[in-house]
Amino acid sequence: MNTPHSSSNLSKATFGAGCFWCIEAAFSNQKGVHSVFSGYMGGNVENPTYEQVCSGQTNHAEVVQVTFNPEETSYHTLLDLFWGIHNPTTLNQQGADRGTQYRSVIFYHSEEQKTMAENSKNELDASGQLDQPIVTEITPATTFYPAEEYHQEYYSRNKNAPYCQMVIQPKLRKLGLE
């Protein structure tokens, strides 16, 4: 799944929704997605390491950068998956993962993505489906720094690891992705 593509018909989307292992696993199963890379975005340190990001001192979020074909899946579909994979009402936290690196954030790559993300957020907030207001940031994409190799395709390579079985698999089942 994680192979570079140079086709001009592909688009990028970048999402932070807690641990990037969880969101990478979900987006990797989406039709029309050509690649998903775990990494860091939104901070003030160039080429950060996982340890630096976990310290909370870089302002980076753990994110996935998704390359997708808009003719096969829409940005709106990706937004729906983003909202479903995490709790967008908790500030800087997803489950036991706490810190600004686990914040809920959409990094948009165009004004069209910004508008779609804002509309999607407002619609979900107004729907009454959530018991608290959404705290998800919607902000321009900055430099994407790929995470270390051992973070890439983590779930597909470590399905029997306790974190994968206790955290990732239930999320994927809830979304009908496993």
N, CA and C atoms as an extended XYZ file, in Angstrom:
534
Properties=species:S:1:pos:R:3:atomname:S:1:resname:S:1:resid:I:1 pbc="F F F"
N         0.826       -1.194        0.000 N   MET     1
C         0.000        0.000        0.000 CA  MET     1
C         0.870        1.259        0.000 C   MET     1
N         1.945        1.286        0.760 N   ASN     2
C         2.759        2.489        0.859 CA  ASN     2
C         3.811        2.538       -0.239 C   ASN     2
N         3.355        2.912       -1.425 N   THR     3
C         4.272        3.077       -2.544 CA  THR     3
C         4.049        4.450       -3.147 C   THR     3
N         5.111        5.125       -3.544 N   PRO     4
C         4.945        6.456       -4.116 CA  PRO     4
C         4.238        6.412       -5.467 C   PRO     4
N         3.427        7.399       -5.725 N   HIS     5
C         2.722        7.510       -7.004 CA  HIS     5
C         2.980        8.901       -7.569 C   HIS     5
N         3.189        8.963       -8.873 N   SER     6
C         3.446       10.257       -9.488 CA  SER     6
C         2.290       10.704      -10.374 C   SER     6
N         1.212        9.946      -10.380 N   SER     7
C         0.079       10.275      -11.235 CA  SER     7
C        -0.511       11.625      -10.844 C   SER     7
N        -0.812       12.427      -11.838 N   SER     8
C        -1.321       13.777      -11.575 CA  SER     8
C        -2.766       13.772      -11.108 C   SER     8
N        -3.490       12.658      -11.229 N   ASN     9
C        -4.879       12.641      -10.804 CA  ASN     9
C        -5.035       12.301       -9.324 C   ASN     9
N        -3.942       12.137       -8.596 N   LEU    10
C        -4.011       11.818       -7.180 CA  LEU    10
C        -3.981       13.087       -6.342 C   LEU    10
N        -4.663       13.035       -5.199 N   SER    11
C        -4.712       14.157       -4.261 CA  SER    11
C        -4.173       13.716       -2.913 C   SER    11
N        -3.874       14.707       -2.059 N   LYS    12
C        -3.379       14.427       -0.712 CA  LYS    12
C        -4.381       14.933        0.312 C   LYS    12
N        -4.439       14.214        1.423 N   ALA    13
C        -5.203       14.624        2.587 CA  ALA    13
C        -4.358       14.274        3.804 C   ALA    13
N        -4.395       15.111        4.822 N   THR    14
C        -3.594       14.859        6.026 CA  THR    14
C        -4.475       15.019        7.255 C   THR    14
N        -4.462       13.978        8.102 N   PHE    15
C        -5.317       13.944        9.282 CA  PHE    15
C        -4.532       13.523       10.514 C   PHE    15
N        -4.859       14.141       11.641 N   GLY    16
C        -4.367       13.727       12.948 CA  GLY    16
C        -5.568       13.353       13.797 C   GLY    16
N        -5.534       12.151       14.367 N   ALA    17
C        -6.677       11.670       15.147 CA  ALA    17
C        -6.201       10.714       16.231 C   ALA    17
N        -5.188       11.116       16.966 N   GLY    18
C        -4.609       10.232       17.962 CA  GLY    18
C        -3.409        9.514       17.388 C   GLY    18
N        -3.181        8.305       17.852 N   CYS    19
C        -2.037        7.512       17.414 CA  CYS    19
C        -2.112        7.243       15.921 C   CYS    19
N        -1.032        7.513       15.215 N   PHE    20
C        -1.066        7.331       13.760 CA  PHE    20
C        -1.188        5.873       13.354 C   PHE    20
N        -0.868        4.929       14.226 N   TRP    21
C        -1.037        3.521       13.878 CA  TRP    21
C        -2.510        3.209       13.620 C   TRP    21
N        -3.388        3.779       14.439 N   CYS    22
C        -4.832        3.530       14.295 CA  CYS    22
C        -5.364        4.126       12.994 C   CYS    22
N        -5.020        5.369       12.746 N   ILE    23
C        -5.599        6.021       11.573 CA  ILE    23
C        -4.980        5.508       10.283 C   ILE    23
N        -3.712        5.110       10.326 N   GLU    24
C        -3.106        4.507        9.144 CA  GLU    24
C        -3.832        3.220        8.778 C   GLU    24
N        -4.140        2.383        9.771 N   ALA    25
C        -4.822        1.110        9.518 CA  ALA    25
C        -6.186        1.350        8.879 C   ALA    25
N        -6.911        2.348        9.365 N   ALA    26
C        -8.249        2.625        8.825 CA  ALA    26
C        -8.175        3.143        7.387 C   ALA    26
N        -7.342        4.130        7.136 N   PHE    27
C        -7.272        4.711        5.793 CA  PHE    27
C        -6.663        3.750        4.776 C   PHE    27
N        -5.796        2.846        5.225 N   SER    28
C        -5.189        1.877        4.303 CA  SER    28
C        -6.224        0.937        3.706 C   SER    28
N        -7.349        0.763        4.394 N   ASN    29
C        -8.402       -0.140        3.924 CA  ASN    29
C        -9.447        0.553        3.066 C   ASN    29
N        -9.311        1.846        2.837 N   GLN    30
C       -10.312        2.612        2.100 CA  GLN    30
C       -10.100        2.483        0.587 C   GLN    30
N       -11.154        2.147       -0.122 N   LYS    31
C       -11.090        2.075       -1.584 CA  LYS    31
C       -10.675        3.443       -2.138 C   LYS    31
N        -9.808        3.434       -3.125 N   GLY    32
C        -9.359        4.667       -3.759 CA  GLY    32
C        -8.137        5.285       -3.116 C   GLY    32
N        -7.724        4.758       -1.964 N   VAL    33
C        -6.515        5.250       -1.299 CA  VAL    33
C        -5.324        4.501       -1.873 C   VAL    33
N        -4.341        5.253       -2.340 N   HIS    34
C        -3.165        4.653       -2.967 CA  HIS    34
C        -2.000        4.491       -2.008 C   HIS    34
N        -1.878        5.375       -1.029 N   SER    35
C        -0.828        5.229       -0.024 CA  SER    35
C        -1.218        5.994        1.238 C   SER    35
N        -0.679        5.513        2.345 N   VAL    36
C        -0.873        6.165        3.644 CA  VAL    36
C         0.473        6.124        4.351 C   VAL    36
N         0.966        7.275        4.734 N   PHE    37
C         2.230        7.360        5.456 CA  PHE    37
C         2.007        8.017        6.807 C   PHE    37
N         2.543        7.395        7.846 N   SER    38
C         2.522        7.986        9.180 CA  SER    38
C         3.634        9.019        9.264 C   SER    38
N         3.352       10.105        9.975 N   GLY    39
C         4.363       11.137       10.124 CA  GLY    39
C         3.950       12.217       11.088 C   GLY    39
N         4.578       13.357       10.937 N   TYR    40
C         4.401       14.479       11.858 CA  TYR    40
C         4.160       15.755       11.060 C   TYR    40
N         3.295       16.621       11.597 N   MET    41
C         3.008       17.894       10.938 CA  MET    41
C         2.510       18.897       11.978 C   MET    41
N         2.703       20.163       11.650 N   GLY    42
C         2.113       21.231       12.440 CA  GLY    42
C         2.990       21.809       13.523 C   GLY    42
N         4.213       21.359       13.611 N   GLY    43
C         5.086       21.827       14.679 CA  GLY    43
C         6.166       22.769       14.205 C   GLY    43
N         7.133       22.996       15.088 N   ASN    44
C         8.179       23.971       14.811 CA  ASN    44
C         9.584       23.378       14.839 C   ASN    44
N         9.698       22.059       14.721 N   VAL    45
C        11.002       21.399       14.694 CA  VAL    45
C        11.124       20.668       13.360 C   VAL    45
N        12.221       20.914       12.645 N   GLU    46
C        12.440       20.227       11.377 CA  GLU    46
C        12.917       18.801       11.633 C   GLU    46
N        12.423       17.871       10.804 N   ASN    47
C        12.823       16.467       10.873 CA  ASN    47
C        12.763       15.898       12.292 C   ASN    47
N        11.616       16.019       12.955 N   PRO    48
C        11.531       15.543       14.332 CA  PRO    48
C        11.589       14.020       14.416 C   PRO    48
N        12.039       13.541       15.544 N   THR    49
C        12.012       12.109       15.821 CA  THR    49
C        10.757       11.804       16.634 C   THR    49
N        10.407       10.543       16.702 N   TYR    50
C         9.258       10.118       17.492 CA  TYR    50
C         9.430       10.541       18.956 C   TYR    50
N        10.628       10.358       19.474 N   GLU    51
C        10.897       10.726       20.870 CA  GLU    51
C        10.701       12.224       21.082 C   GLU    51
N        11.127       13.045       20.144 N   GLN    52
C        10.934       14.491       20.265 CA  GLN    52
C         9.449       14.845       20.239 C   GLN    52
N         8.706       14.248       19.324 N   VAL    53
C         7.276       14.535       19.211 CA  VAL    53
C         6.560       14.104       20.492 C   VAL    53
N         6.916       12.931       21.023 N   CYS    54
C         6.285       12.433       22.254 CA  CYS    54
C         6.593       13.308       23.464 C   CYS    54
N         7.656       14.071       23.396 N   SER    55
C         7.999       14.955       24.523 CA  SER    55
C         7.008       16.105       24.657 C   SER    55
N         6.255       16.368       23.582 N   GLY    56
C         5.305       17.471       23.602 CA  GLY    56
C         5.938       18.830       23.343 C   GLY    56
N         7.228       18.849       23.055 N   GLN    57
C         7.942       20.118       22.892 CA  GLN    57
C         8.038       20.583       21.441 C   GLN    57
N         7.585       19.789       20.474 N   THR    58
C         7.750       20.149       19.069 CA  THR    58
C         6.512       20.810       18.465 C   THR    58
N         5.379       20.662       19.113 N   ASN    59
C         4.066       21.119       18.613 CA  ASN    59
C         3.582       20.331       17.401 C   ASN    59
N         4.282       19.265       17.018 N   HIS    60
C         3.827       18.419       15.920 CA  HIS    60
C         2.711       17.505       16.402 C   HIS    60
N         1.836       17.153       15.481 N   ALA    61
C         0.819       16.130       15.719 CA  ALA    61
C         1.238       14.864       14.988 C   ALA    61
N         0.873       13.709       15.552 N   GLU    62
C         1.006       12.461       14.805 CA  GLU    62
C        -0.098       12.480       13.753 C   GLU    62
N         0.275       12.300       12.497 N   VAL    63
C        -0.685       12.382       11.391 CA  VAL    63
C        -0.469       11.248       10.407 C   VAL    63
N        -1.433       11.103        9.524 N   VAL    64
C        -1.232       10.273        8.333 CA  VAL    64
C        -1.440       11.172        7.125 C   VAL    64
N        -0.589       10.976        6.136 N   GLN    65
C        -0.776       11.654        4.866 CA  GLN    65
C        -1.274       10.609        3.871 C   GLN    65
N        -2.463       10.878        3.362 N   VAL    66
C        -3.183        9.952        2.499 CA  VAL    66
C        -3.105       10.450        1.064 C   VAL    66
N        -2.679        9.598        0.166 N   THR    67
C        -2.719        9.901       -1.261 CA  THR    67
C        -3.863        9.083       -1.837 C   THR    67
N        -4.802        9.788       -2.483 N   PHE    68
C        -6.011        9.120       -2.957 CA  PHE    68
C        -6.395        9.605       -4.340 C   PHE    68
N        -7.191        8.780       -5.014 N   ASN    69
C        -7.704        9.131       -6.327 CA  ASN    69
C        -9.127        9.650       -6.145 C   ASN    69
N        -9.373       10.944       -6.383 N   PRO    70
C       -10.707       11.511       -6.187 CA  PRO    70
C       -11.766       10.905       -7.109 C   PRO    70
N       -11.345       10.205       -8.146 N   GLU    71
C       -12.309        9.534       -9.014 CA  GLU    71
C       -12.776        8.209       -8.406 C   GLU    71
N       -12.023        7.708       -7.413 N   GLU    72
C       -12.361        6.441       -6.764 CA  GLU    72
C       -12.946        6.629       -5.367 C   GLU    72
N       -12.547        7.674       -4.679 N   THR    73
C       -13.083        8.000       -3.360 CA  THR    73
C       -13.014        9.511       -3.196 C   THR    73
N       -13.986       10.053       -2.515 N   SER    74
C       -14.038       11.509       -2.372 CA  SER    74
C       -13.365       11.956       -1.080 C   SER    74
N       -12.995       13.220       -1.056 N   TYR    75
C       -12.464       13.816        0.171 CA  TYR    75
C       -13.532       13.755        1.258 C   TYR    75
N       -14.782       13.925        0.884 N   HIS    76
C       -15.884       13.830        1.848 CA  HIS    76
C       -15.929       12.437        2.490 C   HIS    76
N       -15.713       11.394        1.712 N   THR    77
C       -15.670       10.034        2.250 CA  THR    77
C       -14.516        9.887        3.240 C   THR    77
N       -13.375       10.475        2.915 N   LEU    78
C       -12.235       10.434        3.830 CA  LEU    78
C       -12.543       11.196        5.116 C   LEU    78
N       -13.239       12.315        5.000 N   LEU    79
C       -13.644       13.057        6.195 CA  LEU    79
C       -14.566       12.213        7.068 C   LEU    79
N       -15.522       11.520        6.457 N   ASP    80
C       -16.427       10.655        7.229 CA  ASP    80
C       -15.638        9.593        7.988 C   ASP    80
N       -14.639        9.011        7.353 N   LEU    81
C       -13.800        8.019        8.014 CA  LEU    81
C       -13.014        8.663        9.154 C   LEU    81
N       -12.486        9.847        8.910 N   PHE    82
C       -11.754       10.582        9.949 CA  PHE    82
C       -12.631       10.784       11.178 C   PHE    82
N       -13.855       11.259       10.991 N   TRP    83
C       -14.747       11.497       12.136 CA  TRP    83
C       -15.073       10.194       12.853 C   TRP    83
N       -15.182        9.106       12.119 N   GLY    84
C       -15.569        7.835       12.715 CA  GLY    84
C       -14.471        7.108       13.454 C   GLY    84
N       -13.211        7.388       13.126 N   ILE    85
C       -12.097        6.630       13.702 CA  ILE    85
C       -11.672        7.148       15.073 C   ILE    85
N       -12.154        8.321       15.472 N   HIS    86
C       -11.697        8.870       16.756 CA  HIS    86
C       -12.794        9.709       17.396 C   HIS    86
N       -12.511       10.190       18.599 N   ASN    87
C       -13.431       11.070       19.306 CA  ASN    87
C       -12.967       12.510       19.103 C   ASN    87
N       -13.641       13.274       18.245 N   PRO    88
C       -13.192       14.640       17.955 CA  PRO    88
C       -13.589       15.661       19.020 C   PRO    88
N       -14.142       15.183       20.143 N   THR    89
C       -14.555       16.109       21.207 CA  THR    89
C       -13.573       16.150       22.362 C   THR    89
N       -12.525       15.340       22.319 N   THR    90
C       -11.547       15.348       23.411 CA  THR    90
C       -10.312       16.132       22.978 C   THR    90
N        -9.925       17.071       23.781 N   LEU    91
C        -8.793       17.941       23.471 CA  LEU    91
C        -7.477       17.253       23.814 C   LEU    91
N        -6.636       17.099       22.805 N   ASN    92
C        -5.284       16.550       22.995 CA  ASN    92
C        -5.288       15.176       23.656 C   ASN    92
N        -6.263       14.351       23.267 N   GLN    93
C        -6.352       13.025       23.864 CA  GLN    93
C        -7.202       12.108       23.003 C   GLN    93
N        -6.749       10.873       22.882 N   GLN    94
C        -7.543        9.789       22.310 CA  GLN    94
C        -7.296        8.578       23.187 C   GLN    94
N        -8.322        8.154       23.915 N   GLY    95
C        -8.159        7.039       24.844 CA  GLY    95
C        -7.086        7.349       25.860 C   GLY    95
N        -6.150        6.424       26.017 N   ALA    96
C        -5.068        6.612       26.986 CA  ALA    96
C        -3.937        7.488       26.454 C   ALA    96
N        -3.958        7.803       25.161 N   ASP    97
C        -2.920        8.645       24.554 CA  ASP    97
C        -3.244       10.109       24.839 C   ASP    97
N        -2.326       10.778       25.541 N   ARG    98
C        -2.557       12.171       25.925 CA  ARG    98
C        -1.380       13.047       25.516 C   ARG    98
N        -1.688       14.259       25.081 N   GLY    99
C        -0.669       15.221       24.691 CA  GLY    99
C        -1.057       15.886       23.381 C   GLY    99
N        -0.460       17.027       23.106 N   THR   100
C        -0.804       17.771       21.896 CA  THR   100
C        -0.496       16.986       20.625 C   THR   100
N         0.417       16.019       20.691 N   GLN   101
C         0.733       15.211       19.509 CA  GLN   101
C        -0.431       14.303       19.119 C   GLN   101
N        -1.408       14.132       20.012 N   TYR   102
C        -2.568       13.282       19.724 CA  TYR   102
C        -3.822       14.104       19.430 C   TYR   102
N        -3.652       15.388       19.146 N   ARG   103
C        -4.814       16.245       18.905 CA  ARG   103
C        -5.560       15.849       17.644 C   ARG   103
N        -6.819       16.234       17.615 N   SER   104
C        -7.656       16.026       16.446 CA  SER   104
C        -7.447       17.218       15.515 C   SER   104
N        -6.975       16.933       14.299 N   VAL   105
C        -6.645       18.025       13.385 CA  VAL   105
C        -6.785       17.574       11.941 C   VAL   105
N        -7.291       18.479       11.128 N   ILE   106
C        -7.335       18.292        9.680 CA  ILE   106
C        -6.405       19.342        9.086 C   ILE   106
N        -5.377       18.892        8.383 N   PHE   107
C        -4.477       19.797        7.679 CA  PHE   107
C        -4.936       19.829        6.225 C   PHE   107
N        -5.457       20.958        5.788 N   TYR   108
C        -5.985       21.026        4.429 CA  TYR   108
C        -4.905       21.444        3.429 C   TYR   108
N        -5.051       20.931        2.203 N   HIS   109
C        -4.089       21.176        1.123 CA  HIS   109
C        -4.623       22.121        0.057 C   HIS   109
N        -5.866       22.572        0.217 N   SER   110
C        -6.459       23.512       -0.739 CA  SER   110
C        -7.618       24.224       -0.052 C   SER   110
N        -8.052       25.317       -0.638 N   GLU   111
C        -9.209       26.034       -0.099 CA  GLU   111
C       -10.466       25.163       -0.187 C   GLU   111
N       -10.554       24.347       -1.219 N   GLU   112
C       -11.698       23.440       -1.344 CA  GLU   112
C       -11.726       22.440       -0.186 C   GLU   112
N       -10.568       21.875        0.161 N   GLN   113
C       -10.513       20.971        1.309 CA  GLN   113
C       -10.870       21.696        2.598 C   GLN   113
N       -10.399       22.928        2.746 N   LYS   114
C       -10.719       23.703        3.945 CA  LYS   114
C       -12.228       23.867        4.078 C   LYS   114
N       -12.884       24.281        3.008 N   THR   115
C       -14.334       24.499        3.022 CA  THR   115
C       -15.067       23.195        3.324 C   THR   115
N       -14.660       22.120        2.670 N   MET   116
C       -15.306       20.827        2.900 CA  MET   116
C       -15.122       20.367        4.342 C   MET   116
N       -13.922       20.545        4.887 N   ALA   117
C       -13.653       20.138        6.266 CA  ALA   117
C       -14.490       20.961        7.248 C   ALA   117
N       -14.537       22.271        7.029 N   GLU   118
C       -15.330       23.132        7.915 CA  GLU   118
C       -16.815       22.774        7.847 C   GLU   118
N       -17.324       22.557        6.639 N   ASN   119
C       -18.738       22.189        6.482 CA  ASN   119
C       -19.032       20.850        7.146 C   ASN   119
N       -18.149       19.894        6.960 N   SER   120
C       -18.317       18.574        7.546 CA  SER   120
C       -18.321       18.655        9.073 C   SER   120
N       -17.389       19.428        9.617 N   LYS   121
C       -17.311       19.616       11.071 CA  LYS   121
C       -18.587       20.277       11.594 C   LYS   121
N       -19.034       21.325       10.929 N   ASN   122
C       -20.245       22.038       11.373 CA  ASN   122
C       -21.478       21.150       11.307 C   ASN   122
N       -21.580       20.344       10.241 N   GLU   123
C       -22.720       19.433       10.102 CA  GLU   123
C       -22.728       18.387       11.216 C   GLU   123
N       -21.564       17.807       11.506 N   LEU   124
C       -21.487       16.801       12.562 CA  LEU   124
C       -21.784       17.429       13.915 C   LEU   124
N       -21.239       18.610       14.161 N   ASP   125
C       -21.485       19.308       15.425 CA  ASP   125
C       -22.979       19.583       15.609 C   ASP   125
N       -23.658       19.996       14.542 N   ALA   126
C       -25.080       20.345       14.620 CA  ALA   126
C       -25.993       19.117       14.640 C   ALA   126
N       -25.457       17.950       14.293 N   SER   127
C       -26.294       16.748       14.158 CA  SER   127
C       -26.804       16.194       15.483 C   SER   127
N       -26.129       16.527       16.577 N   GLY   128
C       -26.508       15.969       17.864 CA  GLY   128
C       -25.969       14.570       18.108 C   GLY   128
N       -25.159       14.040       17.206 N   GLN   129
C       -24.592       12.693       17.369 CA  GLN   129
C       -23.548       12.630       18.482 C   GLN   129
N       -22.940       13.775       18.783 N   LEU   130
C       -21.888       13.825       19.797 CA  LEU   130
C       -22.401       14.575       21.020 C   LEU   130
N       -21.947       14.152       22.193 N   ASP   131
C       -22.447       14.780       23.413 CA  ASP   131
C       -21.660       16.019       23.844 C   ASP   131
N       -20.594       16.319       23.142 N   GLN   132
C       -19.767       17.499       23.417 CA  GLN   132
C       -19.428       18.183       22.092 C   GLN   132
N       -19.046       19.456       22.128 N   PRO   133
C       -18.642       20.138       20.890 CA  PRO   133
C       -17.329       19.563       20.330 C   PRO   133
N       -17.196       19.609       19.024 N   ILE   134
C       -15.985       19.156       18.347 CA  ILE   134
C       -14.859       20.163       18.591 C   ILE   134
N       -13.669       19.643       18.918 N   VAL   135
C       -12.498       20.497       19.169 CA  VAL   135
C       -11.450       20.368       18.063 C   VAL   135
N       -11.778       19.690       16.997 N   THR   136
C       -10.846       19.453       15.892 CA  THR   136
C       -10.362       20.765       15.288 C   THR   136
N        -9.047       20.884       15.124 N   GLU   137
C        -8.457       22.030       14.442 CA  GLU   137
C        -8.546       21.806       12.940 C   GLU   137
N        -8.761       22.863       12.191 N   ILE   138
C        -8.691       22.820       10.729 CA  ILE   138
C        -7.692       23.898       10.344 C   ILE   138
N        -6.565       23.468        9.803 N   THR   139
C        -5.445       24.378        9.608 CA  THR   139
C        -4.687       24.036        8.317 C   THR   139
N        -3.992       25.001        7.732 N   PRO   140
C        -3.266       24.714        6.488 CA  PRO   140
C        -2.175       23.658        6.694 C   PRO   140
N        -2.003       22.807        5.706 N   ALA   141
C        -0.932       21.823        5.746 CA  ALA   141
C         0.417       22.533        5.705 C   ALA   141
N         1.344       21.996        6.460 N   THR   142
C         2.720       22.482        6.464 CA  THR   142
C         3.597       21.307        6.009 C   THR   142
N         4.865       21.381        6.285 N   THR   143
C         5.772       20.316        5.883 CA  THR   143
C         5.411       19.016        6.586 C   THR   143
N         5.310       17.956        5.800 N   PHE   144
C         5.069       16.613        6.330 CA  PHE   144
C         6.410       15.933        6.523 C   PHE   144
N         6.628       15.436        7.735 N   TYR   145
C         7.849       14.699        8.047 CA  TYR   145
C         7.481       13.238        8.274 C   TYR   145
N         7.910       12.339        7.400 N   PRO   146
C         7.580       10.921        7.588 CA  PRO   146
C         8.127       10.404        8.916 C   PRO   146
N         7.336        9.561        9.562 N   ALA   147
C         7.789        8.907       10.790 CA  ALA   147
C         8.831        7.854       10.437 C   ALA   147
N         9.499        7.388       11.443 N   GLU   148
C        10.508        6.353       11.277 CA  GLU   148
C         9.885        5.118       10.626 C   GLU   148
N        10.699        4.336        9.956 N   GLU   149
C        10.226        3.178        9.187 CA  GLU   149
C         9.406        2.207       10.029 C   GLU   149
N         9.793        1.986       11.280 N   TYR   150
C         9.061        1.001       12.082 CA  TYR   150
C         7.629        1.430       12.392 C   TYR   150
N         7.289        2.694       12.163 N   HIS   151
C         5.905        3.163       12.346 CA  HIS   151
C         5.059        2.936       11.086 C   HIS   151
N         5.692        2.753        9.944 N   GLN   152
C         4.956        2.609        8.687 CA  GLN   152
C         4.309        1.223        8.611 C   GLN   152
N         3.038        1.205        8.194 N   GLU   153
C         2.282       -0.047        8.069 CA  GLU   153
C         2.349       -0.867        9.355 C   GLU   153
N         2.329       -0.172       10.472 N   TYR   154
C         2.515       -0.823       11.775 CA  TYR   154
C         1.481       -1.918       12.017 C   TYR   154
N         0.226       -1.600       11.807 N   TYR   155
C        -0.822       -2.573       12.082 CA  TYR   155
C        -0.703       -3.810       11.189 C   TYR   155
N        -0.492       -3.609        9.911 N   SER   156
C        -0.428       -4.764        9.009 CA  SER   156
C         0.768       -5.661        9.327 C   SER   156
N         1.805       -5.117        9.929 N   ARG   157
C         2.989       -5.909       10.271 CA  ARG   157
C         2.970       -6.443       11.703 C   ARG   157
N         2.039       -5.946       12.537 N   ASN   158
C         2.041       -6.299       13.966 CA  ASN   158
C         0.650       -6.607       14.498 C   ASN   158
N        -0.173       -7.284       13.727 N   LYS   159
C        -1.572       -7.517       14.124 CA  LYS   159
C        -1.720       -8.242       15.453 C   LYS   159
N        -0.723       -9.015       15.856 N   ASN   160
C        -0.816       -9.752       17.112 CA  ASN   160
C        -0.279       -8.988       18.313 C   ASN   160
N         0.256       -7.801       18.091 N   ALA   161
C         0.747       -6.990       19.210 CA  ALA   161
C        -0.437       -6.568       20.086 C   ALA   161
N        -0.246       -6.493       21.395 N   PRO   162
C        -1.358       -6.144       22.291 CA  PRO   162
C        -2.064       -4.837       21.919 C   PRO   162
N        -1.325       -3.786       21.566 N   TYR   163
C        -1.965       -2.509       21.202 CA  TYR   163
C        -2.863       -2.691       19.987 C   TYR   163
N        -2.392       -3.449       19.029 N   CYS   164
C        -3.181       -3.683       17.806 CA  CYS   164
C        -4.461       -4.446       18.128 C   CYS   164
N        -4.355       -5.465       18.983 N   GLN   165
C        -5.525       -6.270       19.316 CA  GLN   165
C        -6.514       -5.532       20.209 C   GLN   165
N        -6.020       -4.716       21.123 N   MET   166
C        -6.910       -4.068       22.094 CA  MET   166
C        -7.416       -2.700       21.659 C   MET   166
N        -6.683       -2.014       20.780 N   VAL   167
C        -7.066       -0.652       20.398 CA  VAL   167
C        -7.452       -0.554       18.919 C   VAL   167
N        -6.585       -1.017       18.041 N   ILE   168
C        -6.815       -0.837       16.607 CA  ILE   168
C        -7.917       -1.747       16.080 C   ILE   168
N        -7.846       -3.046       16.390 N   GLN   169
C        -8.843       -3.978       15.855 CA  GLN   169
C       -10.276       -3.599       16.222 C   GLN   169
N       -10.561       -3.216       17.474 N   PRO   170
C       -11.945       -2.808       17.782 CA  PRO   170
C       -12.409       -1.590       16.972 C   PRO   170
N       -11.524       -0.642       16.716 N   LYS   171
C       -11.892        0.518       15.901 CA  LYS   171
C       -12.205        0.099       14.477 C   LYS   171
N       -11.378       -0.774       13.915 N   LEU   172
C       -11.595       -1.233       12.546 CA  LEU   172
C       -12.890       -2.037       12.448 C   LEU   172
N       -13.170       -2.862       13.441 N   ARG   173
C       -14.419       -3.626       13.442 CA  ARG   173
C       -15.632       -2.690       13.522 C   ARG   173
N       -15.539       -1.687       14.377 N   LYS   174
C       -16.640       -0.719       14.534 CA  LYS   174
C       -16.966       -0.048       13.210 C   LYS   174
N       -15.952        0.212       12.413 N   LEU   175
C       -16.138        0.875       11.128 CA  LEU   175
C       -16.379       -0.098        9.975 C   LEU   175
N       -16.405       -1.398       10.282 N   GLY   176
C       -16.616       -2.399        9.236 CA  GLY   176
C       -15.420       -2.563        8.318 C   GLY   176
N       -14.235       -2.262        8.814 N   LEU   177
C       -13.017       -2.333        7.993 CA  LEU   177
C       -12.204       -3.592        8.266 C   LEU   177
N       -12.676       -4.442        9.168 N   GLU   178
C       -11.954       -5.688        9.476 CA  GLU   178
C       -12.944       -6.785        9.762 C   GLU   178
